């Protein structure tokens, strides 16, 4: 058992314990109050201890220790300042092109899709005062620069177990080969603002990478209505399968999965495939 698997098991144990407390109602409230009070006391003690250690400990430390602490803080601040300066320069140019911020950190937009209410927090919505265009922007502060098409569409690869609605024909994706959806963030954001800003909103990223020269506003220029309709059809297919309890086949290497380590990083070896007919489709059983 590695650290990732142990961490997952501990997290699952905590969730199960919390659910038991929730069902016990009155007792849960008492236990929650005790835990919260203990956490506050412990947190306060740690804060005071850290503050005193910083005040008196650093004063008596060797110069090299003080210099190391100061250097770390200075480098972190300088990195943040440089990123903000690079962003400010791009923001000025973006504004000069006619774009103005009309919403930020907004969670007021939502829509119903295949019987499910879809709602989320959008980083930013801009409108161009010259031509009236609207764009939905998401901040990306990752170390690597990834453009919207590459973040949402990947090579189709082996399509044996691929969700049929996730396969994007080459002509629609405007690529030489077929692609598949691996992310639906920007399409969902576009659909979320449809009621407020119409069906033609553009989508894109504000890239804030470690390489300052790559800081930029980038729109998904080739994102057309037909591709958006395909993305939303894929989203609908995912919702339909979730509502029908269809979870098979498992992904070979899911990007976000809190329970992946419980199956030792390979679900196919530890879950028995559901029968082809009869019984609840998609409900695999854990293999002994």
N, C-alpha and C positions, 0 to 999 in steps of 0.2 A: 504494500500500500504506500503510495506516494503522498506528498503534502496536499496536492490538489484533491485527491480522493478523500483524505481525512477532513479537509476543510469542508467539502461538500456534505459529508456525513454529519459533522457537527452542526452545520447550518440547517440540515434537514431535521436533526434532533431538536433544535431550537424552535423551528416552525411547528413541529408536532406538539411540543410542550406549550407553546403559546396558544395553539388551538384548544388544547385541553383547559387552559386557564380561561379562555374566552367562554367555553361552554359552562364553566363553573360559576360564572357571573359574580356573585358577591365575593367569593374567595379570590377570584381573579383581580378584582379591584383592590383588595387589601394587599395581595402579593405585588401587584403592579406599583402601588404606592410605596411599599417597602423598597422595592428594587429601584424606583426612581429616586427616592430619598438617599439611598445608599450610593447611587451613581453620582448624584449632586455632591454629596460629601466627599466622595473619592476624587471627583473631578476638581473640586475646590482645593483639596489638599495637594493634588498634583500640580495645579496652577501655582499655588503659593510656593510649593517646593521648588518648582522650576524657576520661578521668579527670584527666589532667594539664592538659588544656585547660580543664576546668571549674574546677580548683583555682587555676591561675595566670592563665588567660585572663580569667575573670570578675573576678578581683581587680584587674585593670588596665583593665577595660572601663569605658566611659562609664556613668554611673548609669542612663541610659535603657535600655541593653542589659540590665543586671542586673535592672532593674525589669520589663522585658518577659519575661525568662526566668522570674522569680519569679511574675509574674502568670499566665503560662501554666500553670505547675505548680499554683499555688493554685486556679485555675479548674477544672482537671481533677480535683483532689482534692475540691474542694467539690461538683462535679457528682456524683462517685461517692458521696460521703457523703449527699447529698440523696436519691439513688436508693435507697441502702440504708435510710435512715430511712423513706422512703415504703413500701418493701417490708416493713420491720419492723412498721410499723403494720398493714398488711394481713395479715401473717402472724399477729399477735396476734389479730386478729378472726377469721381462718380457724381458728385453734386453739380459740378460744372457742366456735366452732360445732361442735366435736367432732372436728375433723380432726387426725390425727397422721401424721408422716412415718414410713413403714415401710421405704422403700428410696430411695436416691438414687444417681445415676450408676451405675445397674445395667446390666450386660451379660450377666446370667445367663439371661435369657429368650430363647427361640427357638422356632420351629415350622417344620414342613415344609409347603410349599405348591406343588402342581403340580410335584413332583420337585425343588424347590429348598429349601435350608435358609435360612431367613430369621432373621437375628439382628442386633441393634443395641443401642445404649446409650440407656437411658431416663433422663431427667433426674430423675424423682421419681415415687414411688408413695405415695399417702396412703390411710389408712383412717379412717373415721368411727367413733369409739368408741361412739357412741350407737345407731346403726342398722346398723353393719357394712358400710356402702357402701365401695367401693374406687374410687379415681379415679387415672388416669394423667395426669401433668402434664408439660408441656414449657415451659421458660423461653423467652420471646421478648423480646429486648432491642432490638428495632428502633425506629426513630424514630417510625413510624406505628403506631397501634393497629389491629390486624386481628383480628376475632373468628374462632373456629374454622370456622364455616360459610363465611364469606367467603374464608378461606384455602384451603379444600378444594374448594369448588364455585363455578363461574363460569357466566356465561350460555352457553347452548349454542351460539349463533351459527350459523355455517354448518356443517352436519353432514355435508357431502358426504364429506369425508375423515376424519371422526371415528371413532375406534374404537367400534364399536357398544356394547360393554360399558361405555363411559365415559359414555354418555348416561343421565342420571337423570331420570325422569318428574317432572313438577311435583308430583304428589300425594305421591310418595315423598320428594322434597326439601322438601316443605311450602312451596312457593313458587308464585307465579302462573304462571311459565313453566318449561319444562324447563331443567335445568342439566347441567353436565358436570363430571366429576372432573378437577381440576388438581393435586391433592396427595392422597396416601394415607397421610400420616405417622401421624395419630392412629388411623385404622382399623387399620393394621399394628401399632401399639403395643398396641391393645386385644387383638388376636389373639395377640400375643406373651405377654401375661400370663394368657391364658385357663387354661392348665394350673395356674398357681399360685393364681389368685384367682377362677376361674369365668368364665362368659360375660357377666356383667352389669356389668363394670367401666365406670365413666364415664370420659370423656376431656375434657381442657381445657388451657388455657394459664395460665401465670403471666406476665402482661404487665408488662414493665419498660420503658416507652417514655420518650422524652425529656420528655414532658409528665407531670410527677409526679402530677397529679390523675387520670391515666388508669391508674396502677398498680393492678392488681387480679388476683384469682383469678377466672377465668371458665370455667365448664363448658359443654360443648356439650349443652344441656338437651334438645334435640329429636333427639339422635342415638339412633335406635331400632334394634332388632335387624334389621329389614328393610333399613334403610339400610346397616347394617354388612355384611349379606350381599351387598348390591349392590356395596359397595366392594371386598370380598374377591373377588367374581367379576371385577371389573375388574382387580384385581391379578393374578389367575390368567390372564386373557386377555393381559396384558402379558408375563407370564413365558412363556406358550405361544408367543407370537410371537418373543420373543428366542431361545428354544431352537430355533425353526424357522428362524432367520435371516431373519425378516420385519421389515424396517425401513422399509417404504414404506407410506404417503406420509410425507415428512419434515414436521416441525412448521414452521409459518410463522416463528415466533420463539421458539425454545426458551429456557427460563429459565436452564438450566444446561447448557452445551455447550462443552467446551474446544476443539472443532474447528470451531466455527461460522465463525470468521474465515477458515479455509482455503478456504471456499466463498464468500467475500465476502458473508457474511451472508444469502445467499439460495440454499439448497440446490436448490430446484426449477429454477433456471436453469442449474445446473452438473452435475446428475445426470440421466442418461437413465432414464426410468421403466422398470421391469422389464416384460417381456411379460405380457400378460393370461393366457396359458396356456403351459405348457412351460417347462422350465428351473427353476432355484431361485427360488422366489417371493421377492420383496422385495429382491433383490440388484441394486440399480441400479449403473450404471457412470458414472464421471466423464466428462462431456462434453468433447470436445476444444475 
